[in-house]
Amino acid sequence: MKLEGKRILITGAASGIGRALAHEFAGQGTRLLLLDRNQNGLEETAKGLPQKAEAHPLVFDVQDREGLHQLPATIEKTLGGLDILVNNAGVACHGRFADIRESDFDWVMDINYHAVVRLTRTLLPLLIASPEARIVNLSSIFGIIAPADETTYVASKFAVRGFSLALRQELLQDHPHVGVTVVHPGGVSTNIAKNARAGESATPADRQAMLAMASKTLTMPPQKAARIIRRGIERKRTRILVGNDAKLLTFLERAFPVGYGRLLQWGMARLQRRQARQ
């Protein structure tokens, strides 16, 4: 898939993988519409792009159901259509399921999953009208494996994966020129852990421990992740595993679909012991 001239919308473009994807696509001569609720971060993303790049920042909250109805007209006016939709925006909530507030669970599901569905439904007519189009949905390695203390995030990312797989089959039958790619990043260094919510009983010490663990496991630079994703899109990959950790954990899940959880527990316990010694 040649990216030059392609019209691309990216959600969650103010930081992390979204910002890195904006830079990666800008270098390919694409036309970008960058969405995020964080105006300052969005402006920083746009300012950091090459001067010759065509990028339009739009302050937009993916939870805004009313504003969503105006988005197709904005896209038509700004880009003249849409070729690639990148559903990247995401949040997290860490903790035991019994300790997670219902409102926090719903918050994660609404942004990570329901917003993906709503945006895809709203913009699908524009993608179908394109001669060659692609929907790129960011799941996670936690859309393949399911560790403890991440029930909220896991549920949302498995949902994204399942939705994407079923949608791909429908589009293959009805509109084969619209492809669907599911991305499963491993440990990418973004602000998702820093901005994550936690269970009701979580203490400041618990949060510090979570952030310390994240610093050990979320290490891949977003720029590298974006490069892998961009190349996967160019090759029309239906699934993109980002990072050796994602590849290893996917292998473990396939080799030990029931027992991999014990291996995860062993690995996490080892990391925690190492962290405690430091």
Kinemage of the C-alpha trace (Angstrom):
@kinemage 1
@onewidth
@group {chain A} dominant
@subgroup {mainchain}
@vectorlist {calphas} color= white
{ca met a 1} P 0.000 0.000 0.000
{ca lys a 2} L 1.622 3.228 -1.134
{ca leu a 3} L 1.110 5.868 1.539
{ca glu a 4} L 1.999 8.937 -0.502
{ca gly a 5} L -1.079 11.110 -0.891
{ca lys a 6} L -3.163 8.968 1.453
{ca arg a 7} L -5.619 10.815 3.703
{ca ile a 8} L -5.172 9.569 7.276
{ca leu a 9} L -7.006 10.238 10.532
{ca ile a 10} L -5.216 9.419 13.810
{ca thr a 11} L -6.877 9.532 17.223
{ca gly a 12} L -4.819 10.061 20.369
{ca ala a 13} L -2.284 12.075 18.365
{ca ala a 14} L -1.126 14.362 21.201
{ca ser a 15} L 1.502 11.963 22.550
{ca gly a 16} L 2.938 8.462 22.536
{ca ile a 17} L 2.322 6.166 19.587
{ca gly a 18} L -0.197 8.586 18.069
{ca arg a 19} L 2.336 11.410 17.909
{ca ala a 20} L 5.013 9.052 16.599
{ca leu a 21} L 2.654 7.791 13.893
{ca ala a 22} L 1.970 11.372 12.821
{ca his a 23} L 5.711 11.892 12.333
{ca glu a 24} L 6.099 8.539 10.577
{ca phe a 25} L 3.230 9.171 8.158
{ca ala a 26} L 4.251 12.795 7.548
{ca gly a 27} L 7.548 11.558 6.174
{ca gln a 28} L 5.650 9.527 3.566
{ca gly a 29} L 3.871 12.478 1.963
{ca thr a 30} L 0.478 11.786 3.491
{ca arg a 31} L -2.293 14.209 4.453
{ca leu a 32} L -3.145 14.046 8.125
{ca leu a 33} L -6.046 14.894 10.384
{ca leu a 34} L -4.834 14.609 13.999
{ca leu a 35} L -7.383 14.190 16.789
{ca asp a 36} L -6.978 14.449 20.547
{ca arg a 37} L -8.708 16.101 23.495
{ca asn a 38} L -5.352 17.498 24.693
{ca gln a 39} L -5.026 20.770 22.789
{ca asn a 40} L -1.508 21.628 23.996
{ca gly a 41} L -0.157 18.188 23.175
{ca leu a 42} L -1.896 18.200 19.816
{ca glu a 43} L -0.358 21.554 18.908
{ca glu a 44} L 3.081 20.275 19.925
{ca thr a 45} L 2.623 17.273 17.648
{ca ala a 46} L 1.657 19.467 14.701
{ca lys a 47} L 4.490 21.953 15.298
{ca gly a 48} L 7.032 19.151 15.435
{ca leu a 49} L 6.175 17.843 11.975
{ca pro a 50} L 8.164 18.838 8.876
{ca gln a 51} L 7.055 22.198 7.467
{ca lys a 52} L 6.093 20.617 4.155
{ca ala a 53} L 3.803 18.112 5.861
{ca glu a 54} L 0.060 18.649 5.561
{ca ala a 55} L -1.351 18.103 9.043
{ca his a 56} L -4.558 19.453 10.513
{ca pro a 57} L -4.926 19.279 14.323
{ca leu a 58} L -8.477 18.966 15.604
{ca val a 59} L -9.326 19.077 19.303
{ca phe a 60} L -11.783 16.226 19.651
{ca asp a 61} L -12.827 13.891 22.449
{ca val a 62} L -13.573 10.372 21.186
{ca gln a 63} L -16.259 10.155 23.888
{ca asp a 64} L -18.136 13.092 22.324
{ca arg a 65} L -21.079 11.336 20.681
{ca glu a 66} L -22.681 14.571 19.473
{ca gly a 67} L -19.467 15.931 17.969
{ca leu a 68} L -18.939 12.635 16.178
{ca his a 69} L -21.860 13.357 13.854
{ca gln a 70} L -20.033 16.437 12.532
{ca leu a 71} L -16.769 14.616 11.895
{ca pro a 72} L -17.487 13.251 8.376
{ca ala a 73} L -18.265 16.765 7.106
{ca thr a 74} L -15.071 18.069 8.739
{ca ile a 75} L -13.044 15.329 7.056
{ca glu a 76} L -14.594 16.040 3.665
{ca lys a 77} L -13.862 19.755 4.050
{ca thr a 78} L -10.317 19.259 5.329
{ca leu a 79} L -9.040 16.232 3.406
{ca gly a 80} L -11.669 15.618 0.733
{ca gly a 81} L -12.177 12.060 1.944
{ca leu a 82} L -10.499 9.363 4.034
{ca asp a 83} L -8.226 6.444 3.154
{ca ile a 84} L -6.849 5.256 6.506
{ca leu a 85} L -8.458 5.397 9.943
{ca val a 86} L -6.115 4.801 12.895
{ca asn a 87} L -8.008 4.162 16.128
{ca asn a 88} L -5.143 4.753 18.556
{ca ala a 89} L -6.590 6.635 21.552
{ca gly a 90} L -6.518 4.575 24.736
{ca val a 91} L -6.480 4.620 28.539
{ca ala a 92} L -5.891 2.110 31.345
{ca cys a 93} L -7.054 1.239 34.845
{ca his a 94} L -4.883 -1.021 37.010
{ca gly a 95} L -6.072 -3.239 39.851
{ca arg a 96} L -8.125 -6.230 40.900
{ca phe a 97} L -11.556 -6.407 39.271
{ca ala a 98} L -13.354 -6.396 42.631
{ca asp a 99} L -11.546 -3.182 43.534
{ca ile a 100} L -12.246 -1.292 40.296
{ca arg a 101} L -15.056 1.268 40.371
{ca glu a 102} L -17.813 0.586 37.875
{ca ser a 103} L -17.395 4.129 36.538
{ca asp a 104} L -13.685 3.493 35.882
{ca phe a 105} L -14.411 0.202 34.128
{ca asp a 106} L -16.970 1.955 31.929
{ca trp a 107} L -14.507 4.803 31.255
{ca val a 108} L -11.892 2.399 29.904
{ca met a 109} L -14.384 0.451 27.823
{ca asp a 110} L -15.911 3.601 26.361
{ca ile a 111} L -12.594 5.042 25.179
{ca asn a 112} L -10.744 1.855 24.253
{ca tyr a 113} L -13.606 -0.061 22.662
{ca his a 114} L -16.903 1.767 22.211
{ca ala a 115} L -15.207 4.833 20.713
{ca val a 116} L -13.448 2.563 18.204
{ca val a 117} L -16.776 1.067 17.188
{ca arg a 118} L -18.538 4.436 16.994
{ca leu a 119} L -15.760 6.065 14.986
{ca thr a 120} L -15.530 3.117 12.611
{ca arg a 121} L -19.296 3.065 12.071
{ca thr a 122} L -19.421 6.817 11.442
{ca leu a 123} L -16.469 6.934 9.042
{ca leu a 124} L -16.967 3.636 7.231
{ca pro a 125} L -18.904 5.252 4.329
{ca leu a 126} L -15.917 7.530 3.655
{ca leu a 127} L -13.541 4.563 3.704
{ca ile a 128} L -15.769 2.545 1.387
{ca ala a 129} L -15.781 5.502 -1.030
{ca ser a 130} L -11.959 5.404 -1.175
{ca pro a 131} L -10.362 3.277 -3.934
{ca glu a 132} L -8.023 1.707 -1.356
{ca ala a 133} L -8.680 2.029 2.359
{ca arg a 134} L -7.640 0.585 5.687
{ca ile a 135} L -8.900 0.549 9.271
{ca val a 136} L -6.055 0.258 11.789
{ca asn a 137} L -7.172 -0.590 15.329
{ca leu a 138} L -4.731 -0.469 18.217
{ca ser a 139} L -5.308 -3.421 20.503
{ca ser a 140} L -2.448 -4.560 22.758
{ca ile a 141} L -0.496 -7.652 23.716
{ca phe a 142} L -3.184 -7.655 26.416
{ca gly a 143} L -5.612 -8.351 23.596
{ca ile a 144} L -3.844 -11.728 23.248
{ca ile a 145} L -2.857 -12.610 26.821
{ca ala a 146} L -4.795 -11.856 29.996
{ca pro a 147} L -2.704 -11.157 33.124
{ca ala a 148} L -4.085 -10.497 36.591
{ca asp a 149} L -4.762 -6.921 37.762
{ca glu a 150} L -5.576 -5.783 34.220
{ca thr a 151} L -9.130 -7.049 33.784
{ca thr a 152} L -10.444 -3.668 32.638
{ca tyr a 153} L -7.753 -3.046 30.045
{ca val a 154} L -7.718 -6.675 28.902
{ca ala a 155} L -11.494 -6.691 28.390
{ca ser a 156} L -11.310 -3.575 26.228
{ca lys a 157} L -8.402 -4.789 24.107
{ca phe a 158} L -9.826 -8.278 23.566
{ca ala a 159} L -13.026 -6.532 22.476
{ca val a 160} L -11.106 -4.420 19.949
{ca arg a 161} L -9.453 -7.552 18.600
{ca gly a 162} L -12.727 -9.490 18.284
{ca phe a 163} L -14.540 -6.583 16.661
{ca ser a 164} L -11.705 -6.106 14.180
{ca leu a 165} L -11.518 -9.785 13.210
{ca ala a 166} L -15.258 -10.048 12.567
{ca leu a 167} L -15.365 -6.725 10.709
{ca arg a 168} L -12.510 -7.879 8.485
{ca gln a 169} L -14.506 -10.932 7.406
{ca glu a 170} L -17.531 -8.802 6.554
{ca leu a 171} L -15.484 -6.305 4.553
{ca leu a 172} L -13.731 -9.110 2.674
{ca gln a 173} L -17.149 -10.184 1.448
{ca asp a 174} L -18.759 -6.792 0.878
{ca his a 175} L -15.952 -4.262 0.316
{ca pro a 176} L -12.622 -6.094 -0.190
{ca his a 177} L -10.767 -2.851 -0.930
{ca val a 178} L -11.181 -1.853 2.752
{ca gly a 179} L -8.677 -3.782 4.858
{ca val a 180} L -8.528 -4.155 8.633
{ca thr a 181} L -5.298 -4.265 10.611
{ca val a 182} L -5.095 -5.086 14.321
{ca val a 183} L -1.988 -3.834 16.128
{ca his a 184} L -0.715 -5.542 19.290
{ca pro a 185} L 2.021 -3.422 20.890
{ca gly a 186} L 4.089 -4.863 23.700
{ca gly a 187} L 5.866 -2.608 26.174
{ca val a 188} L 5.995 0.804 24.485
{ca ser a 189} L 7.171 3.808 26.493
{ca thr a 190} L 4.107 6.070 26.574
{ca asn a 191} L 2.156 7.993 29.224
{ca ile a 192} L -0.560 5.338 29.518
{ca ala a 193} L 0.700 4.030 32.881
{ca lys a 194} L 1.262 7.546 34.216
{ca asn a 195} L -2.298 8.540 33.318
{ca ala a 196} L -3.896 5.243 34.368
{ca arg a 197} L -6.540 5.044 37.061
{ca ala a 198} L -6.350 2.490 39.879
{ca gly a 199} L -8.560 0.477 42.205
{ca glu a 200} L -10.400 2.069 45.115
{ca ser a 201} L -8.013 0.726 47.754
{ca ala a 202} L -4.827 1.669 45.879
{ca thr a 203} L -2.397 3.695 48.010
{ca pro a 204} L 0.279 6.177 46.829
{ca ala a 205} L 2.822 3.408 47.467
{ca asp a 206} L 0.836 1.040 45.237
{ca arg a 207} L 0.816 3.643 42.482
{ca gln a 208} L 4.568 4.198 42.786
{ca ala a 209} L 5.130 0.455 42.559
{ca met a 210} L 2.962 0.304 39.434
{ca leu a 211} L 4.889 3.140 37.792
{ca ala a 212} L 8.209 1.538 38.727
{ca met a 213} L 7.097 -1.728 37.132
{ca ala a 214} L 5.932 0.158 34.039
{ca ser a 215} L 9.368 1.777 33.699
{ca lys a 216} L 10.871 -1.717 33.618
{ca thr a 217} L 8.464 -3.196 31.097
{ca leu a 218} L 7.410 -0.279 28.849
{ca thr a 219} L 10.734 0.418 27.171
{ca met a 220} L 10.326 0.522 23.382
{ca pro a 221} L 10.518 4.098 22.012
{ca pro a 222} L 7.215 5.145 20.396
{ca gln a 223} L 9.126 6.111 17.252
{ca lys a 224} L 10.260 2.502 16.781
{ca ala a 225} L 6.748 1.224 17.390
{ca ala a 226} L 5.359 3.685 14.828
{ca arg a 227} L 7.910 2.547 12.247
{ca ile a 228} L 6.873 -1.079 12.709
{ca ile a 229} L 3.203 -0.145 12.391
{ca arg a 230} L 3.771 1.991 9.301
{ca arg a 231} L 5.660 -0.819 7.566
{ca gly a 232} L 2.932 -3.278 8.493
{ca ile a 233} L 0.296 -1.022 6.963
{ca glu a 234} L 2.328 -0.664 3.779
{ca arg a 235} L 2.477 -4.463 3.554
{ca lys a 236} L -1.250 -4.743 4.290
{ca arg a 237} L -0.633 -6.880 7.355
{ca thr a 238} L -3.797 -8.030 9.082
{ca arg a 239} L -1.977 -8.346 12.411
{ca ile a 240} L 1.061 -6.407 13.599
{ca leu a 241} L 3.003 -7.527 16.666
{ca val a 242} L 5.101 -4.662 18.003
{ca gly a 243} L 8.195 -5.716 19.932
{ca asn a 244} L 9.979 -8.944 20.784
{ca asp a 245} L 8.019 -9.127 24.039
{ca ala a 246} L 4.759 -9.154 22.087
{ca lys a 247} L 6.087 -11.903 19.820
{ca leu a 248} L 7.294 -14.012 22.762
{ca leu a 249} L 4.076 -13.653 24.726
{ca thr a 250} L 2.005 -14.476 21.632
{ca phe a 251} L 4.082 -17.639 21.173
{ca leu a 252} L 3.564 -18.618 24.817
{ca glu a 253} L -0.187 -18.113 24.500
{ca arg a 254} L -0.323 -20.289 21.405
{ca ala a 255} L 1.928 -22.981 22.888
{ca phe a 256} L 0.295 -22.982 26.330
{ca pro a 257} L -3.211 -21.532 25.878
{ca val a 258} L -4.237 -22.559 29.392
{ca gly a 259} L -0.969 -22.710 31.317
{ca tyr a 260} L 0.728 -19.520 30.134
{ca gly a 261} L -0.733 -17.679 33.129
{ca arg a 262} L 1.622 -19.503 35.480
{ca leu a 263} L 4.564 -18.447 33.353
{ca leu a 264} L 3.346 -14.849 33.520
{ca gln a 265} L 3.040 -15.039 37.298
{ca trp a 266} L 6.564 -16.419 37.568
{ca gly a 267} L 7.943 -13.675 35.328
{ca met a 268} L 6.138 -10.895 37.200
{ca ala a 269} L 7.263 -12.241 40.579
{ca arg a 270} L 10.828 -12.276 39.329
{ca leu a 271} L 10.555 -8.669 38.150
{ca gln a 272} L 9.068 -7.612 41.487
{ca arg a 273} L 11.893 -9.284 43.433
{ca arg a 274} L 14.460 -7.587 41.241
{ca gln a 275} L 12.687 -4.263 41.689
{ca ala a 276} L 12.612 -4.690 45.478
{ca arg a 277} L 16.389 -5.217 45.564
{ca gln a 278} L 17.048 -1.983 43.679
